[in-house]
Amino acid sequence: AATDALIGEDGMLVKISQMLNGKKGWGKDAEKVAQTAAATLGWMSRFSEAKIVKSGHSQEFLKVFEPAFSHKSAAVRQASFKSWFHLACVFDGMSSTLAHPKRLELICRPFRTSWPNDKSIEVRRTAVTVWSHIVNLLTRRCTIEKTSAFEVAVASVLSAVLGEADRQIRA
């Protein structure tokens, strides 16, 4: 019953997705509603903890999360990065599965794709703060020392963010 309330066709994730995408015609309040929805999604991730992954519903969460990174509102994109940290904490709380190559790749994806292209300094500042917290989660468990974890969490993100400057530095 709890899973249906969360994931079902009229569940919380559907409602949050509608709020993020403005499907209900929120009018002048649409941006604030979407920003609140992005924040709520993060806290839902945190409170659901490992149940998201163990029940096989992590993909449903991601389908709602990912479009928020390209929302037209900088405030919504900023809230999305903050909420993303909660999802990273869920993975970290599962016996260090944050360092699992596929999960780490997934968690770092918005930092490689959305962060480098965002024009808002506030969003970029929030993204770098959240990314540094995720790197901190990895170093706390000494998993960053693994070459693959370092490559995914640090090198690939910095390469994407620095872009052309990175190529010039390496040359």
C-alpha positions in Angstrom: 0.0 0.0 0.0 2.9 2.4 0.8 4.5 1.6 -2.5 1.3 2.4 -4.4 0.9 5.7 -2.5 4.4 6.6 -3.7 4.8 5.0 -7.1 1.2 4.2 -8.2 -0.5 5.9 -11.1 -1.9 8.5 -8.7 1.0 8.4 -6.3 3.3 11.0 -4.9 5.9 10.7 -7.7 3.2 11.4 -10.4 2.0 14.4 -8.4 5.6 15.7 -8.1 6.2 15.2 -11.8 3.1 17.2 -12.6 4.2 19.9 -10.3 7.7 20.0 -11.8 6.4 20.1 -15.4 3.5 22.5 -14.8 0.9 19.9 -16.0 -1.9 21.3 -13.7 -1.8 24.9 -14.9 -0.4 26.5 -11.8 -0.3 29.9 -13.5 2.0 32.6 -11.9 2.8 30.2 -9.0 4.2 27.5 -11.4 7.9 28.3 -10.7 7.4 28.2 -6.9 5.4 25.0 -7.1 8.1 23.4 -9.3 10.8 24.5 -6.9 8.9 23.0 -3.9 8.4 19.8 -5.9 12.1 19.5 -6.5 12.9 20.0 -2.8 10.2 17.5 -1.8 11.6 14.9 -4.2 15.0 15.1 -2.4 13.4 14.7 1.1 11.2 11.8 -0.2 14.4 10.1 -1.4 16.0 10.6 2.0 13.0 9.3 4.0 12.4 6.3 1.7 16.1 5.4 2.1 17.2 2.1 0.7 13.6 1.1 0.0 13.8 3.0 -3.2 16.6 0.8 -4.5 15.6 -2.5 -2.9 12.0 -2.3 -4.1 13.3 -1.6 -7.7 11.8 1.9 -7.9 14.9 4.0 -8.3 14.2 4.4 -12.0 10.8 6.0 -11.2 12.6 8.5 -9.0 15.2 9.2 -11.7 12.5 9.8 -14.4 11.1 12.5 -12.2 14.4 14.0 -11.2 16.3 14.3 -14.5 14.0 16.7 -16.3 14.3 19.1 -13.3 17.9 19.7 -14.2 16.9 21.3 -17.4 13.9 23.3 -16.1 13.6 26.8 -17.4 13.8 28.2 -13.8 17.2 28.6 -12.2 15.6 28.2 -8.8 14.2 24.8 -9.8 17.5 23.6 -11.2 19.2 24.7 -8.0 16.7 22.8 -5.9 17.2 19.8 -8.1 21.0 19.7 -7.3 20.3 20.1 -3.6 17.8 17.2 -3.8 20.2 15.1 -5.8 22.5 15.0 -2.7 19.7 13.2 -0.8 19.7 10.5 -3.4 23.5 10.2 -3.1 23.1 9.9 0.7 20.6 7.0 0.2 23.2 5.2 -1.9 25.9 6.0 0.5 23.9 4.6 3.4 23.6 1.3 1.7 26.9 -0.2 2.8 28.9 2.2 0.6 27.1 1.3 -2.6 27.6 4.9 -3.7 31.0 3.8 -5.0 29.5 1.1 -7.1 30.5 2.0 -10.7 27.0 2.2 -12.1 25.5 4.1 -9.2 28.4 6.5 -9.1 28.1 7.1 -12.9 24.4 7.8 -12.4 25.0 10.2 -9.5 27.7 12.1 -11.4 25.7 12.4 -14.6 24.0 15.8 -13.9 27.4 17.2 -12.9 28.8 16.3 -16.3 25.8 17.2 -18.4 23.8 20.0 -16.7 26.3 21.8 -14.5 28.8 22.8 -17.3 26.0 24.2 -19.5 24.1 26.2 -16.9 24.4 29.9 -17.2 23.2 30.7 -13.7 26.0 31.4 -11.2 23.7 30.4 -8.3 23.0 27.0 -9.9 26.7 26.4 -10.7 27.6 27.3 -7.1 25.0 24.9 -5.7 26.2 22.2 -8.1 29.8 22.5 -7.1 28.8 22.5 -3.4 26.7 19.3 -3.8 29.4 17.7 -5.9 32.0 18.4 -3.3 29.7 16.8 -0.6 29.4 13.7 -2.8 33.2 13.5 -3.2 33.4 13.9 0.6 31.0 10.9 1.0 33.4 8.9 -1.1 36.5 10.0 0.7 34.9 9.3 4.1 34.8 5.6 3.2 38.1 5.7 1.4 36.4 4.6 -1.9 37.7 7.6 -3.8 41.1 6.0 -3.8 39.9 3.4 -6.3 41.0 4.5 -9.7 37.5 4.0 -11.2 35.8 6.0 -8.5 38.2 8.8 -8.8 37.9 8.8 -12.6 34.0 8.9 -12.5 33.5 11.2 -9.5 36.4 13.7 -10.0 38.2 13.5 -13.3 35.2 13.1 -15.6 33.3 15.9 -13.8 36.2 18.3 -13.9 36.8 17.5 -17.5 33.2 18.3 -18.4 33.1 21.5 -16.4 36.4 22.8 -17.6 35.7 21.7 -21.1 38.1 23.3 -23.6 40.3 24.8 -20.8 40.9 21.3 -19.5 42.1 20.1 -22.9 44.5 23.1 -23.1 45.8 22.4 -19.6 46.6 18.8 -20.5 48.4 19.7 -23.7 
